[in-house]
Amino acid sequence: TRRKAGYDARALYYDWVRAELEAAAAEQNLQLSQEHLTRLEALAAAESAAPADVARVEATVASSERVLVQARNLAALQRERVGLSMHDGPRRDYQIGEDLSQAPPERTDLDDIAELTRVAERGRPELKAAQLQAFAYDKQADATRARALPRLDALAQGTYANPNQRYFPQKDELNGSWQLGVQLTFSPNDTLSAQTQISAARAQAAGALAQRGQLLDAARTEVTEAVLSHRTAQAGLKSSARRLTAAETSYRSRRERFQVGQATTVELTEAQTELFNAKLEAVQAQVAIRVARARIAYVTGK
């Protein structure tokens, strides 16, 4: 339960982080649209731009404003969820506590499915619990087995007393005596009931081992899924970084060309849209790689 709560908390945190960064990207996108509209209105005032181009950019600004409102609302919702989960009262002035502008260091140890499965088998408490439960049932059967067998009791006693009941006639003096004995007891009823209880305990032990096998299969599946998700996130991180670099270069080039009249408003708007989408993808990739690593830690019992 503690591990699950820890993983859920990390997932909730990264949901909020992603929402905050997407809102920041939406705000930057709106600023670019407004700057483009200001330049285009100046050109239109000098009769160097068509009213249709101005109207097109005004529509882009309106769309960017709507996207920003949605992104901010989502960030506020996720921030509220974080605060409620921590029972933090009215406080909501949270700050992102890590640098998501850089990719985390590569972890080759998170790519070995077989080794991580062995780690999960050793570390996951539910697997340990099932193993110990089977052991307990076996020991319970062993203890019950003693009731099914004849019971042989041996006793020894030494007495040094005044007077000693073993001496006759009794005298007012100290005397020693001893006795040894054995007793054999057998109860058919106890034997029959014990055999039934032994069979039940052995069946429960077998059931616990079977349950452990099912849990182990589930753990192997979860480890495989987590590692493959991490591979996908790793690939997405690299591809999103290349896409963002290309989009930034393309937007700068289109803006420079637009300023000297060699690019159209449509081309600049398309480059801006591609830049915004690339930023969103980069944000999602940075969050995805961290969530994937938290998932691997959870499924391996860490």
N, C-alpha and C positions, 0 to 999 in steps of 0.2 A: 504493500500500500504506500509506503514511503517513497519507493522508487517511482511508482506511477504518479504520485503527486508531484515529485520533482520533475519528471518529464513533462507532465501537463503544464506545470508552471513555466518551463522553458519555452514550450510551444506557444503559450499565451503571450509571453514576453516578446517572442519574435513576430507574432501576429501584429502586436502593437508597433514594433520597430518597422516592419514593412509598411504599415499604414502611415507612419510618420514620414518615412523617406519618400513614399509615393506622393504624399501631400507636398513635400518640399520640391519634388520634381515637377508637380503640377503648377506650383507657384512660379518656378523658373520658366516653365513653358508659357504661362500667362504674361510674364514680364517680356519675353521675346516677342510675343504677339502684339503687346502694347507698343513696344519700341518700333516694330515694323509698321504698325498703324500710324504712329506719329510721323515717321519718315514719309509714308505714302501720302498722308494728308498734306504735308508740306509740298510734296511734288505735285499733288492735285491742285493746290492753291497756285502753283506756278504753271499750271496747265501742262505739266510733264507726266501726269498719270491720269488714267481714265477713271471716271466715277465707279465703273464696274469693279475695278481692282480694289478701290477703297471699300466698296460694299462687301467684297469677298473677304477682305481682311477683318472687317468689322464682324462678320459672321464667325470668323475664326476666333476672335477675341471673346465673343459671347460663348462659344463652345468651350473655350479654355476656362472661362469663369465658372461655367457649370461643372466642369471636371474638377476644378479646384474646390468648389463647395462640397462636392461629393467626397473628395479625398479627405478634406478636413473633418467632415462629419464622421467618416469611418475611423479616422485617427482618434477623434474624441470618444467614439464608442469603445474602441479598443483600450484607450487610456482608462475609461471608466471601468471596464472589465478587470483591468489590472488592479485598480484601486479597491474594487469590491472583493476581489480574491484575496487581497492582503488585509482586508478590514482596516483600511488606512484612513477611515474617517473622510472628511471633506477634501483632504489633500490630493491634488492631482498634478503638481508641478514636477513631473518626472522628466529626467534627462536620460538619453541613451548613453549607457555606460561603457560602450566599446566602440572601436573604430571600424566601421563597416566600409570605409573607402578602399581598404586593401583586403585582398583574399587571405584567409588564414593559411598557415604553412601546410604543405602537403603532408599527408599521413599515409605512408605505404602500409602500415600495420592495419589499416582499416579496410584493406582490400583482400585479405586472406579469409575466405569463408570458412574453410576447415578449421583454422586456428581459432577464429572467433566463435565457432560453434562449440569447440572444446572449452573455451573460456566461459561461455554461457552455461554449459553443463556443470562446470565447477562452481559457478558464481550465482546462478539463479536460485533464490531461496525456495521457490515452490518445488524445484527438483530435489533439493536437499530434504525438504519436508516429506515428500513422497517416499524417498529412500528410508528415512528414519521411521516413518510410519510402518513400512513393511518390516523393518528390523524389530520394531516394538511388537507387532503381531506375532512374529516368529518366536520372540522371547516369551510372549504370553502363552503360546502353544507349548513351549518347553516347560514352563512352570505348571501348566495344567496337566501335563503328561505325568507328573509325579503323583497326582491323585488317582491315576488309572492303574498304578502298580501296587503290589503288596508293600506294606510299610513295616519295616523292622526297626524297633527302638531298642537301644541298649542303655542300661543305667548302672551307675556305681555310686555307692554311698559309704561314707565313713563317719563313725560317731565316737566321740570321746566325752562322756558325761558322768555326772554323779547325781543320782544313781543311774546306771546304764540298764535299760529295760531288757537287754540281752542276757543279763546275768541274773542267776537265781540260786539261792535267795539273794535279794538285793541287799547291798551294804552301803554304808555311808563312806564311799570312796570313789575315786575317778577310775573308770575302766573304758577301754577302747574296743570297738567292734566294727565290722564292715560287711557289706553285701553287694553282690553283683547279680545282674539279671538281664534277660532279653525278652522282647515282646513282639510277636508277629501279628499284624492286623491286616485283614483283607475285607473290602466291602464291594460286592458286585454292583450295587447301585452306583457307588462313586465311580467305578470303572466305566460303566455305560455312559453316565452323564459327562464324564471327563472326555471320553472319546468324541462325543458330539461337539463339545466345546473346542477340542483340538482341531477337528475338521473345520469348524467355523473360523477359528483364528488363522489356520493355514490358508483358507479361501480369502480371508480379508487381506492377508499378506500378499497373495497373488494378485488380488485386485489393486492393491496399492502399487505394486510393481507395474501392472498393466497401465495404471493411470500415469505413472512416471514415464512410461514409454510414449504415451500420447502427448504428455507435456514436452517431452524431448523432441518429438517430431514437430510439434508446434513451434518450439524454440528454434529448431533448425530452419523452418520455413521463415520465421520472423527475421532471423539473422541474414538469410539469403536475400530477402526483400530489402532489408535495411542497407546491406552492402551494395546491392544493385542500385538502390535509390541514391546512395552516396556517389557511385560512379556516374550516374546521370547528372547529379548536381555538380560534380567536378567538371564534367564536360560542358555543362551549361554555363559554369562560371567562366571558363576560358572563351567559349564562343561569344558570350555576352560582352566580355571585355573587348574582343576584336570588333564586335558590332558597334559598341559605343565609340571606340576610337575612330572607326570609319564614318560614323554618323556625325561626330564633331567636326571632322575634317571636311566632310561634304557640306555641312551647314556653313562653316566659315567661308568655304570657296563660293558657295551660292550667294551668300550675303555680299561678299566683295564684288562678285560679278553683277549683282543687282544694283549696287551703289554706282556702278559705272554704266548701267543700262545694258548689260550683256546677259541678264537673266530676268525671267518674268516673275511676277508675283506668285503664280502657280508653282513654279519651280522652288522658290524660296519657302513657300508654305509646306510643300511636300518634304523638303529637307528638314524643316522644323518639326514636322510630325514624326518623321523617322528618328530624329534626335530624341524626342520625348519618349517614343516607344522603346528606344534603345536604353534610355535611362531607367525606365520601368523594368525592363528585362534585367538590367544590371542589379537593380535593387533586389528583385526577386531571387536572382542567382546567389547574391551574397547571403540572403536569409536562408535559402534552401540548403546551402552547404552546411550551415551551422545547425539547422534543424536535423539534417541527415546524421550529423555526428552525434547529436544528442540522442537520436533514435538508436544508433548503434550502441551507445553507452547503456541505454535502457534495456535493450533486448539481450545484452550480454551480462546483465546482472550487476553493472557497476553503478 
